[in-house]
Amino acid sequence: MSIAGGYHNAVLAAQTAGCDTVQLFTKNNNQWRGKLMTDEDARLFREAMRQSGVKIPTAHNCYLINLASPDAAMWKRSIDAMIDEIRRSEMLGLQYLVTHPGSHLDQSVEFGLARVAQALDECHSQTPGAAVQILLEITAGQGTNLGHRFEHLATILDRVHDPDRLGVCFDTCHAFAAGYAMGIKSDYRATMRELDSTIGIKVVKAFHLNDSKREFGSRVDRHEHIGRGHLGLAPFRFLLNDSRFRRTPMYLETPKGTERGRDLDVINLRTLRRLLSR
């Protein structure tokens, strides 16, 4: 949800749309530097959370951050920006901070994964006592992006000094585009078995619910409204009725806008809730 006019407005927008939880950016997602967050900003956000009943607030970090960068200056700038994201999330009392692992560019996958683990260790060392948990997001795998294989995330989790400060965010569009099938029940079960054997189901702390504009295995990250893309409704039905994830927060990242005067977030939420078994 947008933070235009104040962080608390994201909570109010989520409440208006009928959301049980909320994800936001703590700053402009395409700029390195963010507006100074004040104690009053944080107070208003926390008060809105208390009054609204919205739970498990989460942030997504800035898209410019690349913790896998082989360029020393960019890597250092990304670490500094990530530390700032952690501190801003702490001020707001957020539970999770989602990040893409990064891109290895002209280096190897192995180099990139080691770089991410080292960067996260530095972020952790400079934010001792921070309660917000960083979630590594499964990616579609465009270009040299890391995170499109479960093994990538498992390697990072294995290499960091404090894995308890990390978790995983499963994005349905990204997983589908990366080549993880979920269209029929047997495929969904096979994908979740693979997830469990490589990362561990309990490490998955959040989901992004998005359909995909592009085909299975395309490695292209293009979100679509629920049931209107190449995933269809079946994977969402399987996921929403999987008892292992009944208490795991799920966040919409579908395109914003209106349709025939109705908020598309409301339409997508209604579509998802109809899939729940009663």
N, C-alpha and C positions, 0 to 999 in steps of 0.2 A: 504493500500500500504506500501511497505517496506521503512524504513528510512535509509537503508544501504547507507553509503557515505554522509549522511546529510539529515536533515528533508525535505529540499526543493526537494530532489529526489522523495519523495512520491507524491508531487504535479506534478512534471514532468511526472512521470509514469502514474498518473491519466489522465493527458492531452493527453499523447500518446495513451492511451487506449480508449479515447473518452468519458471519464467520465465528468459529470457536477459538481461533488463534490468528496470529498476524506475523507477517514477515515484512521487513522494511530495509532500506539502506540508511546508514547512519550519516551519510554525506552524499553528495552528487556522485553517482556511480561511474562517471567518466572523467573525473577530475582527481588529481593527486591530493590537493589541499581542500579541506572542508571548513565550513564555517565553524567558528568556535562554539562548542557546546557548553551552555551555562548550567549552573545548579538549578536554575528555574526551569530550563528546558527539561531536565531530568525529573524534577518534581512533578511537573505537569503530566509527563508521560506516565510516571508511576501512579499518579492519582487517577488518570484515565484508565489504566489497567485495573486498578482496584474497583472502580465504579462500574466498568463495563462487563466484567466477568470474563473478558478475553484472557486466554491462558497461553503459556509457553511462547512468549515473544522471541522472535529470531531475526537476525540480520543476515544479509548477504553482503560480502565485502565488495570493494571497488573492482571493476573489471580490468583496470590497468595493472593490477598487481600480478607479478609473475615470479613465484617463489622458486621456479625451476630455471630461471634465466642464466645462461652461461656468461652474460656480460656483468662484470663486477659492479659497475655503477648502478645498473638497472636492478640487480639482485639486492643490493644494499637499500636502494630506494623502496623496493617492494617490501623488504623486511620492516623498514621504518613505517611504511604505510600500514602494514598489517598490525604492528604494535599499536598504532593510533586507533585502528579499528577495534582492537581488543579493549583498549581503555575507554573508548566511546561506548562500546557495548556494555562494559561494566557500569558506567555511569547510569545507563538506562535500566540496568538490572536484567539484561537479556539472558536467556538460557543458552542459546546457540549462536554461532557465527559461521556461516557457510562460506567455503572457499573452493574455487577450482584449483586443482593441484598446480597447474601451470604448463608452460610449453618448453620443451628442451631445445627447440630451434635447430641449430646446426650440429648439435651434440647427440649422443646416444640416449636411448630411453633409460639405461642404467645410470648414466651421468645425471639426467634430470631428476630421477627419483631420489638419488643421494642428495642432490641439491635441495630438494623440497624438505627432506627430513632434517638437514642441517639448518635450513631457514626456520623451520618450526621450533627446533631446539633453541635457537636464538630468540625467537619471539617469546617462548615460554620463560627463558631465563630472565628476560627483561620485564616480565609481568608476573612476578611471584604472587601467589595467593588469588589470582584472578579466577572467578567462578565460571565465567562463560566458557563453554566447550566449543572448540573449533571442529566443524564437520567437513570432511573431505567429500566433495561432490563427485558422483559418477558423471563422466562427461560423454559427449557424443564421439569425440575423437577427431575433430576437424584438424587438419594440418598436423602439427607435432604436439597437439594437446595430450597431456598425460591424463590418466583416470578413466579411460574407456575400457579397460580390462580390470576385473576385480583384483587381479594379481598386483596391479600397480598400487592400489590403495593398501592392500595387505603388506606390501613391501615397505611403504612409508610407515605404517603402523608398527611394523616390526623394528624399524630402525630408530625411531625417535626415543629419546631417553624417558619421556613421560607420556606413554600412550593413553593413560587414563584421562588426559586433557583433550583427547581427540575422539571423534566418532565419524560416522559416515552418513551422508545424505543421498538417498536413492531417487534419482530423477527418472520418471517413466519414459519421457521422450528421449532422453540421452541414452538410457539403457537399450531401448528399442533401436535407435539409430546406430548404436555401437554393435548391434548384432545379438542381443539377448532376447530370445523369443518369449512371448507371453500370451499369444493369441488364443491358444487352447489350453485347457486345464493341465494337460500333461507337460506342455512347454513351460507354463508358469511354474509348476512344481519343480521342473528340472533347473530352471534359472534360480529359483530360491534355494535349491539344494547346493548349487554351485556357489551362490553367495555365502551360504552358511559354512561351506567347507573351506572357502578361501579367506573370508573376512570374519564371519560369525554373525548370525542374525541379531544377537544382542548388541552388537556394535552399531547397528543401523538405528539412528536416533531421530531421523526425520525423513519425510518424502516430499518431493515436488511432484505434483500431479499435473501432467501436461500431455496432450495428444501431440502427434507429430505430423508436420506438413510434408515431410519427406519419407521415403520408403525405408523398409527394414534394412538395416546394415548400411545405410547411406553414409554414415559418419558425418552427417550434416545436422546442426542444431537449429531447428526451426519449430517453435512451439505452435500448437493449434488448439482450438477449443475442444473440450471433452466430447468424444464421440464423433467428431467431424474430420478426423485425420486418419492416418494409416493404422493406428492402434485399434480404433474402434472402441466399443464399450466393454468388451469381454475382459481385457486385462485389469481394468479398473474395478469390475465386479469381483474378480478373484482377489485382488489386493484389499479392497474395502471389507471383504468378508473373511479375511485371513485372521484368525483369532490371535496370532502372534503379534499382530500390529494394531490391535484394537486400541491401545493407549499411546501409540506413536503419532506425533503430530504430523499433519499433512497440509502442505501449502500449495495454493494455486499460483502458477506463473503463466497462465494463459493470457493472450492479448487483451489489453484494456479497451474499453469503449462501450457503446450502447447498441442495441438492436431493437428496432421498433419501439424506442423509448425506454427500453429496459436495460439495466446495468448487466453487462456480460458476465461479471463476477457472480451475480445472483443467478443467472441462467446456468452457469457451469456448476455452481454449488447445488442447485436443484437437480441437475442431471446426475451428479454423483450420489446425492442422498437417495435418489430413487433406486440406486443399485444395491443399497444395503438390505440385507435379509433381515426381516423382523422376527 
